[in-house]
């Protein structure tokens, strides 16, 4: 079963493929997406990476607080949005 990881403080110009490349050395990456502003299309500085459940904790430990594109990223397990079902 896949797990979704939240990735914050991303560089504005990072692509989804580059984001996957950050995680790939530590396990199986299923998909990634960078959240963008609806009006401007510009990155909002965070995204999500869907990974194999067995690799999730290892990936969080390995990548959290590392530097990507000059910024120290934050990685943790994604939590469901509040108020949505």
N, C-alpha and C positions, 0 to 999 in steps of 0.2 A: 504494500500500500504506500502511495507517495505521501510525502510531507511537504508543506510549503514553508519556506524560510523568508522572513522579511529582511530586506537589505536596505539600510538607510545611509544617508550622507554620501550618496553616490556622486561622482563627478557629472557635471551637466551634459557632457558630450559622450558618455559611455553608451555603447550599443548593447542590445540584448545578447548578441554573439560574444562580445567581450566580457559581459557579465557571466555568461556560462563558462568561459575560459578560466575565470578566477576560481570557480568551484570544481571544475572537471578533474584536476589532479587528485582530489580527495574522495571521489566516488561518482556515482551515476547521476547525471543531470538529465531530467526529463524535459524541462522547459524553463524559460525565463521571460519576464516581461518587466518593462520599465514603465512606470506610471507617468503620464504626461497631462499637462493642463488642457482641458477641453477647448478653451478659447484660443490659446496661443500655440498649442502643440509642443511647447517646450517641456523638457523633463521637469518633474517636481522633485527630483533628487532622491527618489526611493523606488524600490521595485520588489519583485518576488521571484524566487527560484524554487521550482518544484523538483524535489530530489527523491531518491529511493530512501524509504524509511530507515533501512539499516545503516545508511551513510550519514543521516542528518546530524547526529550529535558530533561525529568526527568533523564534519564540515563546519559546523558552528565554531567548534574549538579552534580549528585551523585558520579560519578566515576572519572571525570577529576581531575587530580593532587592528586589522592590517591596513596598509596604505595602498590605495588604488587610485591612480591618476592624481596623486598629490593630496588625497583626502583620506582620513581614517574612517573606514566604513564600520557600521554596526550591523551585526547579524544575530538574529534570534528566531525562534519558532514563531510563525505567524499565528495571530489570535483572530478568532472570528470578529467581524465588525459588530460593534454594539448597536442594538436596535434593529438588526436584520435577522431574518430567520430562514 
